[in-house]
Amino acid sequence: MQIMYRSTRDSSIRVTASQAVLQGLAPDGGLFVPEEMPHFDGNWEALSGWDYRETALQIMSLFLTDYTQEELKGCIEKAYDSKFDIPEITRLKETDGVWYLELFHGATIAFKDMALSILPHLMTCAAAKNGVDDEIVILTATSGDTGKAAMAGFADVPGTKIIVFYPKGGVSAVQEKQMLTQRGSNVHVVGINGNFDDAQSAVKRIFSDAAMKDRMAEAGKRFSSANSINIGRLVPQIVYYFYAYGQLVREGSVKPGDEIDITVPTGNFGNILAAYYAKQMGLPVKKLVCASNENKVLVDFFRTGAYDRNRSFKLTSSPSMDILISSNLERLIFRIAREKADVTKKLMDSLVSSGVYRITDEMYRNLTDFYGNYATEEETSEEIRRVYEQFGYVIDTHTAVASAVCRKYQGDTGDHRPMVIASTASPYKFARSVVCAVRPELKKQSDFELIDALREISGITVPQAIEDIRSAPVLHNTVVDADDMPGEIVRWLHI
């Protein structure tokens, strides 16, 4: 059965999976969603015996139905190889009665590697399948991790260029150094004077700019996206939730078919949406716990049914979650609106015009799969310290937000089903915040001194991704205002 994809804002826009991957964003500004949700057959015993690559093939083939099995196998083998520092690709770490799903064993030590390692291969395959000869220009906004992972994936891939915009001063020192030292003749990194929402909103406007599209076409180029607005980013993220469940069954931690809960630190809503899609496919998940930092726009939405981005923006120690416009929430809105594109479009238009929308009571009743809560900066730091002192396990700031919110959820509800927490980044990526939570007396040390201190504290070897940037030269130093992002694209592409 072939699954087609349509826009969340106009159901008449209908494309194949490979066309959706290639376009990234629908021409009307909507996001591509499957016309029908595929279902897993419920063979949990078989799932428990699959390695990560086989799990990826089985799950992704249910969504990407115009790719052949051989094409998908090729993409998977190229993506999930020795660039990951453990053969399992990801693993579960049982601590404090929960399972941390370590998604940071890829080349850039963040969960974005899990999807961005395969997206370039899905995209170049899609271009060949659809007879596209244009150069593909990946246009991406990042809150810290997507940019580096996307550049690492697309660097020197023939027929592509990638330009990444990030908030100057709004990412960690390691995140910024990783981006600014990225090699590749086809990559460009630009800091903007503003926050992630400014960058993301500008990228969406550029995608919808007809004049820019014509200009690109005249130059033999076309835009696509590496953000999780691209369905080719979202589908690979579904895989690791199935893999985690299979491992729990394999270890005897859950019986086949028993329900689990999942907690996800959430900013742009892509990672938790992937867990929601997994549940919709039949994965036995009871509750999806949405964990936010002090930019708690999603928490307020789940509590009230109103989404309101009109609030102060806070820079926190978990910068990949410093987001007030969660793009992937649009896919959930479409789903709980009974897939009525006109309803979704009206709400998204309201978000643009006033910064606020409110869902109907009927839609709100369809949010029972979710629980939302947040952790303050103090609670985040305390959770890092607690988990380390009690269990000797070191977690990063984003994982600490999730861990703290997980404990709040269990305390509020008394629900003690097996809990999987998405651990989204290596603590080395946020060494300053992590070390200062555990050893505050070291706060005056330099970033790389803190990295060495973290090695001593954790007993874990410094990842190669960190060693690579110790002495790497800065190759990118462009900074522009958000309003000048289109001009910077024109300048860099010489169009």
C-alpha positions as CSV (number, residue, x, y, z in Angstrom):
1,M,0.0,0.0,0.0
2,Q,1.4,3.4,-1.0
3,I,1.0,6.1,1.5
4,M,0.7,9.6,0.1
5,Y,1.4,12.9,2.0
6,R,-0.7,16.0,2.1
7,S,-0.3,19.5,3.6
8,T,-1.7,20.3,7.1
9,R,-3.2,23.5,5.6
10,D,-4.5,22.3,2.2
11,S,-5.5,18.7,1.7
12,S,-5.5,19.1,-2.1
13,I,-1.7,19.3,-2.0
14,R,-0.8,15.6,-2.3
15,V,2.7,14.1,-3.0
16,T,4.6,10.9,-2.6
17,A,6.9,10.3,0.3
18,S,10.0,11.0,-1.7
19,Q,8.5,14.2,-3.0
20,A,7.7,15.3,0.6
21,V,11.3,14.6,1.6
22,L,12.6,16.6,-1.3
23,Q,10.3,19.6,-0.8
24,G,10.7,19.7,3.0
25,L,7.9,22.2,3.5
26,A,4.6,22.2,1.6
27,P,4.2,25.1,-0.9
28,D,1.4,26.7,1.2
29,G,3.6,26.8,4.3
30,G,2.0,23.7,5.8
31,L,3.8,20.5,6.9
32,F,3.5,17.2,5.1
33,V,1.6,14.4,7.0
34,P,0.7,10.9,5.9
35,E,-2.8,10.5,4.5
36,E,-3.2,7.5,6.8
37,M,-1.1,6.4,9.7
38,P,0.6,3.0,9.0
39,H,0.3,0.3,11.7
40,F,2.9,-2.0,13.1
41,D,1.8,-5.6,13.2
42,G,2.4,-6.0,16.9
43,N,4.9,-8.7,16.7
44,W,6.9,-7.6,19.8
45,E,8.9,-10.8,19.9
46,A,10.2,-10.1,16.4
47,L,10.9,-6.5,17.3
48,S,13.0,-7.6,20.3
49,G,15.3,-9.6,18.0
50,W,16.0,-6.8,15.5
51,D,19.1,-4.7,15.6
52,Y,18.8,-0.9,15.0
53,R,19.3,-1.2,11.3
54,E,16.6,-3.8,10.9
55,T,14.2,-1.9,13.1
56,A,14.9,1.2,10.9
57,L,14.1,-0.7,7.8
58,Q,10.9,-2.2,9.1
59,I,9.5,1.1,10.5
60,M,10.7,3.4,7.8
61,S,9.4,1.2,5.0
62,L,5.9,1.6,6.4
63,F,6.1,5.4,5.8
64,L,8.4,5.8,2.8
65,T,6.5,3.6,0.5
66,D,7.8,4.8,-2.8
67,Y,11.3,3.9,-1.8
68,T,12.3,0.3,-2.7
69,Q,13.6,-2.0,0.1
70,E,17.0,-1.9,-1.5
71,E,17.0,1.9,-1.6
72,L,16.1,2.1,2.0
73,K,18.6,-0.6,3.0
74,G,21.3,1.4,1.2
75,C,20.4,4.7,3.0
76,I,20.3,2.9,6.4
77,E,23.7,1.2,5.9
78,K,25.3,4.5,4.9
79,A,23.8,6.3,7.8
80,Y,24.2,4.0,10.8
81,D,27.8,3.0,10.5
82,S,31.1,3.6,12.3
83,K,30.2,7.3,12.8
84,F,28.3,6.1,15.9
85,D,30.6,5.2,18.8
86,I,28.7,2.2,19.9
87,P,27.6,-0.7,17.6
88,E,24.1,-0.6,18.9
89,I,23.7,3.0,17.6
90,T,21.7,3.8,20.8
91,R,21.2,2.1,24.1
92,L,19.1,2.2,27.3
93,K,20.7,3.0,30.6
94,E,18.7,2.0,33.6
95,T,19.1,4.4,36.5
96,D,16.8,5.5,39.4
97,G,14.1,3.2,38.2
98,V,13.8,4.7,34.7
99,W,15.5,4.0,31.4
100,Y,17.5,6.8,29.8
101,L,17.5,6.3,26.0
102,E,21.0,7.5,25.0
103,L,20.5,9.2,21.6
104,F,23.9,11.0,21.5
105,H,26.3,8.4,20.3
106,G,26.6,9.9,16.8
107,A,29.2,12.1,15.2
108,T,27.9,15.4,16.8
109,I,26.9,13.8,20.2
110,A,23.2,14.9,20.0
111,F,20.0,13.1,19.1
112,K,19.8,15.0,15.8
113,D,22.4,12.6,14.5
114,M,19.8,9.8,14.6
115,A,17.8,11.4,11.8
116,L,20.3,13.7,10.1
117,S,22.7,10.9,9.4
118,I,20.2,9.4,7.0
119,L,18.3,12.5,5.7
120,P,21.0,13.3,3.0
121,H,20.8,9.8,1.6
122,L,17.0,9.9,1.6
123,M,17.1,13.2,-0.1
124,T,19.6,12.4,-2.9
125,C,17.8,9.2,-3.5
126,A,14.5,11.2,-3.8
127,A,16.1,13.6,-6.2
128,A,17.2,10.7,-8.5
129,K,13.7,9.0,-8.2
130,N,12.0,12.2,-9.2
131,G,14.3,13.2,-12.0
132,V,15.4,16.4,-10.2
133,D,18.7,17.9,-11.6
134,D,18.5,21.1,-9.6
135,E,21.1,21.7,-6.9
136,I,19.3,21.2,-3.5
137,V,20.0,24.0,-1.1
138,I,19.2,23.0,2.5
139,L,17.9,25.9,4.4
140,T,17.8,25.4,8.2
141,A,17.4,27.3,11.4
142,T,18.9,25.8,14.5
143,S,18.6,26.2,18.3
144,G,21.9,24.5,18.7
145,D,22.1,20.9,17.6
146,T,20.3,20.6,14.2
147,G,22.8,22.9,12.5
148,K,25.9,20.9,13.3
149,A,24.3,17.5,12.7
150,A,22.8,18.7,9.4
151,M,26.1,20.2,8.2
152,A,27.9,17.0,9.2
153,G,25.4,15.0,7.2
154,F,25.4,17.2,4.0
155,A,29.1,18.3,4.0
156,D,30.4,17.7,0.5
157,V,27.4,15.7,-0.6
158,P,27.3,16.2,-4.4
159,G,24.4,18.2,-5.7
160,T,23.7,19.9,-2.4
161,K,24.5,23.1,-0.4
162,I,23.5,23.8,3.1
163,I,23.1,27.2,4.9
164,V,22.4,27.2,8.7
165,F,21.2,30.2,10.7
166,Y,21.6,30.1,14.5
167,P,20.9,32.7,17.3
168,K,24.2,34.4,18.1
169,G,24.7,34.2,21.9
170,G,21.8,31.7,22.2
171,V,23.7,28.4,22.0
172,S,26.3,26.8,24.2
173,A,30.0,27.5,23.5
174,V,30.6,23.9,22.4
175,Q,27.5,24.0,20.1
176,E,28.8,27.2,18.5
177,K,32.4,26.0,18.1
178,Q,31.1,22.8,16.5
179,M,29.2,24.8,13.9
180,L,31.9,27.5,13.2
181,T,34.6,24.9,12.6
182,Q,32.5,22.8,10.2
183,R,34.5,21.9,7.0
184,G,32.9,21.4,3.6
185,S,32.9,23.4,0.4
186,N,29.1,23.4,0.4
187,V,28.4,24.6,3.9
188,H,27.7,28.1,5.3
189,V,26.9,29.1,8.9
190,V,25.4,32.4,9.8
191,G,24.7,33.9,13.3
192,I,21.7,36.1,13.6
193,N,21.0,39.0,16.0
194,G,17.9,37.5,17.5
195,N,16.6,34.2,18.9
196,F,15.7,30.9,17.3
197,D,12.1,31.9,16.7
198,D,13.3,34.8,14.6
199,A,15.5,32.5,12.6
200,Q,12.8,29.8,12.2
201,S,10.1,32.3,11.2
202,A,12.4,33.9,8.6
203,V,13.2,30.5,7.1
204,K,9.5,29.7,6.8
205,R,8.9,33.1,5.0
206,I,11.8,32.4,2.6
207,F,10.3,29.0,1.7
208,S,7.0,30.7,0.9
209,D,8.5,33.6,-1.0
210,A,7.5,33.1,-4.7
211,A,10.0,35.7,-6.0
212,M,12.8,33.9,-4.2
213,K,11.6,30.5,-5.5
214,D,11.7,31.9,-9.1
215,R,15.1,33.3,-8.5
216,M,16.4,30.0,-7.3
217,A,14.7,28.1,-10.2
218,E,16.4,30.4,-12.7
219,A,19.8,29.5,-11.1
220,G,19.0,25.8,-11.3
221,K,18.5,25.5,-7.5
222,R,15.7,24.6,-5.1
223,F,15.3,24.8,-1.3
224,S,14.7,22.0,1.1
225,S,14.9,21.7,4.8
226,A,16.8,19.6,7.4
227,N,14.6,20.8,10.3
228,S,12.0,18.3,11.7
229,I,9.4,20.1,9.6
230,N,10.8,17.7,6.9
231,I,9.0,14.4,7.1
232,G,12.4,12.8,6.2
233,R,13.7,14.0,9.6
234,L,10.6,12.9,11.5
235,V,10.2,9.3,10.3
236,P,13.7,8.2,11.4
237,Q,13.0,9.6,14.9
238,I,10.1,7.2,15.2
239,V,12.5,4.3,14.9
240,Y,14.3,4.6,18.2
241,Y,11.1,4.5,20.2
242,F,10.3,1.1,18.6
243,Y,13.9,0.0,19.1
244,A,13.8,1.0,22.8
245,Y,10.6,-1.0,23.4
246,G,12.1,-4.0,21.6
247,Q,15.1,-3.8,23.9
248,L,12.9,-3.6,27.0
249,V,11.1,-6.8,25.9
250,R,14.4,-8.5,25.1
251,E,15.7,-7.7,28.5
252,G,12.5,-8.9,30.2
253,S,11.9,-5.4,31.6
254,V,8.4,-5.4,30.1
255,K,6.2,-8.2,28.8
256,P,5.3,-8.1,25.1
257,G,2.3,-5.7,24.7
258,D,2.7,-4.1,28.2
259,E,2.4,-0.3,28.2
260,I,5.3,2.1,28.9
261,D,5.5,5.9,29.4
262,I,7.9,8.2,27.5
263,T,9.3,11.5,28.6
264,V,10.8,13.9,26.1
265,P,12.6,17.2,26.6
266,T,10.7,19.3,24.1
267,G,11.3,22.6,22.1
268,N,10.2,22.3,18.5
269,F,8.0,19.3,19.3
270,G,9.5,17.0,16.7
271,N,11.0,14.4,19.0
272,I,7.9,14.0,21.1
273,L,5.7,14.0,18.0
274,A,7.7,11.0,16.7
275,A,6.8,9.2,20.0
276,Y,3.2,10.2,19.4
277,Y,3.3,8.8,15.9
278,A,4.8,5.6,17.3
279,K,1.9,5.3,19.7
280,Q,-0.6,6.0,16.8
281,M,1.1,3.1,15.0
282,G,0.4,0.7,17.8
283,L,3.5,1.0,20.1
284,P,2.1,0.3,23.6
285,V,2.6,3.8,25.1
286,K,0.3,5.1,27.8
287,K,1.5,8.6,28.5
288,L,3.7,11.1,26.6
289,V,5.3,13.4,29.1
290,C,6.2,16.8,27.5
291,A,9.1,18.4,29.4
292,S,9.9,22.1,29.0
293,N,12.3,24.5,30.5
294,E,11.3,28.0,31.6
295,N,10.1,28.7,28.0
296,K,7.0,26.7,28.9
297,V,4.7,27.7,26.1
298,L,3.9,24.0,25.4
299,V,3.2,23.3,29.1
300,D,0.6,26.1,29.1
301,F,-0.9,24.8,25.9
302,F,-1.4,21.3,27.4
303,R,-2.9,22.8,30.5
304,T,-5.2,25.4,28.9
305,G,-5.7,24.6,25.2
306,A,-4.3,28.1,24.4
307,Y,-1.0,28.5,22.6
308,D,0.4,32.0,23.3
309,R,3.9,32.9,22.2
310,N,3.5,36.5,23.5
311,R,5.8,36.2,26.5
312,S,9.4,37.0,27.4
313,F,12.0,34.8,25.8
314,K,14.4,33.2,28.3
315,L,18.0,32.1,27.6
316,T,18.5,28.9,29.6
317,S,21.1,26.2,30.2
318,S,19.1,23.9,27.9
319,P,19.3,26.2,24.7
320,S,18.0,23.6,22.2
321,M,14.6,24.0,24.0
322,D,14.7,27.8,24.1
323,I,11.8,28.0,21.6
324,L,8.4,29.8,21.7
325,I,7.1,28.7,18.3
326,S,7.0,24.9,18.2
327,S,6.6,24.1,14.5
328,N,5.8,20.4,14.8
329,L,2.9,21.1,17.0
330,E,1.1,21.9,13.8
331,R,1.1,18.2,12.9
332,L,-0.6,17.4,16.2
333,I,-3.1,20.2,15.8
334,F,-4.0,18.7,12.4
335,R,-4.5,15.3,13.9
336,I,-6.7,16.4,16.9
337,A,-8.7,18.5,14.5
338,R,-9.7,15.3,12.8
339,E,-7.4,16.2,9.9
340,K,-9.3,19.2,8.8
341,A,-6.8,21.4,7.0
342,D,-9.0,24.5,7.0
343,V,-9.1,24.4,10.8
344,T,-5.3,24.0,11.1
345,K,-4.7,26.8,8.6
346,K,-7.0,29.2,10.5
347,L,-5.1,28.4,13.8
348,M,-1.7,28.8,12.2
349,D,-2.7,32.1,10.6
350,S,-3.9,33.3,14.0
351,L,-0.5,32.4,15.5
352,V,1.2,34.6,12.8
353,S,-1.1,37.5,13.1
354,S,-1.6,37.7,16.9
355,G,0.8,35.2,18.4
356,V,-2.1,33.3,19.9
357,Y,-4.6,30.5,19.1
358,R,-7.0,28.5,21.1
359,I,-8.2,25.0,20.2
360,T,-11.8,23.9,20.6
361,D,-13.0,21.9,23.5
362,E,-13.4,18.8,21.3
363,M,-9.8,19.2,20.2
364,Y,-8.6,19.7,23.7
365,R,-10.3,16.4,24.8
366,N,-8.1,14.7,22.2
367,L,-4.9,15.6,24.1
368,T,-5.3,13.0,26.8
369,D,-2.1,11.2,25.6
370,F,0.0,14.1,26.9
371,Y,1.1,15.5,30.2
372,G,3.1,18.7,30.3
373,N,5.3,20.2,33.0
374,Y,8.5,22.2,33.2
375,A,11.7,22.5,35.2
376,T,13.3,25.8,36.4
377,E,17.0,26.5,36.0
378,E,17.5,25.6,39.6
379,E,15.6,22.4,39.3
380,T,17.6,21.4,36.2
381,S,20.9,22.0,38.0
382,E,19.6,20.1,41.1
383,E,18.6,17.1,39.0
384,I,22.0,16.9,37.4
385,R,23.5,16.9,40.8
386,R,21.0,14.4,42.3
387,V,21.4,11.8,39.6
388,Y,25.2,12.1,39.7
389,E,25.5,11.9,43.5
390,Q,22.9,9.1,44.0
391,F,23.7,7.0,41.0
392,G,27.0,8.1,39.5
393,Y,25.4,8.9,36.2
394,V,26.0,12.2,34.4
395,I,23.2,13.7,32.3
396,D,23.1,16.9,30.2
397,T,20.8,19.9,30.9
398,H,18.1,18.8,28.4
399,T,18.0,15.3,29.8
400,A,17.9,16.8,33.3
401,V,14.8,18.8,32.4
402,A,13.1,15.6,31.2
403,S,14.3,13.7,34.3
404,A,13.0,16.4,36.7
405,V,9.6,16.5,34.9
406,C,9.4,12.7,34.8
407,R,9.6,12.7,38.6
408,K,6.9,15.4,38.8
409,Y,4.6,13.4,36.6
410,Q,5.1,10.3,38.6
411,G,4.5,12.2,41.8
412,D,1.4,13.9,40.5
413,T,-0.2,10.8,39.0
414,G,1.1,7.8,40.9
415,D,1.8,6.2,37.5
416,H,4.9,4.0,37.8
417,R,4.8,2.2,34.5
418,P,8.2,1.6,33.0
419,M,9.5,5.0,31.9
420,V,11.8,5.8,29.0
421,I,13.4,9.2,29.1
422,A,14.8,10.5,25.8
423,S,18.4,11.5,26.6
424,T,19.1,14.0,23.8
425,A,22.7,15.1,24.2
426,S,26.0,14.1,25.7
427,P,26.8,16.0,28.9
428,Y,30.1,17.1,27.1
429,K,28.0,19.3,24.9
430,F,27.0,21.4,27.9
431,A,30.0,20.8,30.1
432,R,29.9,24.2,31.8
433,S,26.4,23.8,33.1
434,V,26.9,20.2,33.9
435,V,30.1,20.5,35.8
436,C,29.0,23.7,37.6
437,A,25.9,21.8,38.8
438,V,28.1,19.1,40.3
439,R,31.2,21.1,41.3
440,P,30.2,24.8,41.4
441,E,33.6,25.7,42.7
442,L,35.0,25.1,39.2
443,K,32.8,27.8,37.5
444,K,35.8,30.1,36.8
445,Q,37.6,27.5,34.7
446,S,37.6,27.7,30.9
447,D,35.2,25.7,28.7
448,F,37.9,23.1,27.8
449,E,39.2,22.9,31.4
450,L,35.6,22.1,32.3
451,I,35.5,19.4,29.7
452,D,38.6,17.8,31.2
453,A,37.0,18.1,34.7
454,L,33.9,16.4,33.3
455,R,36.0,13.5,32.1
456,E,37.3,13.0,35.7
457,I,33.9,13.3,37.2
458,S,32.1,11.0,34.8
459,G,34.9,8.5,34.0
460,I,33.7,8.7,30.3
461,T,36.2,9.4,27.6
462,V,35.9,12.8,25.9
463,P,34.0,12.2,22.6
464,Q,35.9,12.6,19.4
465,A,33.5,15.4,18.4
466,I,34.8,17.4,21.3
467,E,38.5,16.6,20.7
468,D,38.1,17.7,17.1
469,I,37.2,21.2,18.0
470,R,39.8,21.9,20.7
471,S,42.2,23.4,18.1
472,A,40.1,23.5,15.0
473,P,40.2,26.9,13.2
474,V,37.0,29.0,12.9
475,L,35.9,28.9,9.3
476,H,32.7,30.8,9.5
477,N,32.2,34.3,11.1
478,T,29.2,35.9,9.4
479,V,26.6,37.6,11.5
480,V,23.4,39.3,10.2
481,D,20.1,40.7,11.4
482,A,17.1,38.3,10.9
483,D,15.7,40.7,8.2
484,D,18.9,40.2,6.2
485,M,18.7,36.5,6.0
486,P,17.3,36.4,2.4
487,G,20.1,38.8,1.3
488,E,22.7,36.6,2.9
489,I,21.4,33.6,1.0
490,V,21.5,35.5,-2.3
491,R,25.0,36.7,-1.6
492,W,26.3,33.3,-0.7
493,L,24.7,31.4,-3.6
494,H,25.6,34.2,-6.1
495,I,22.1,34.3,-7.5
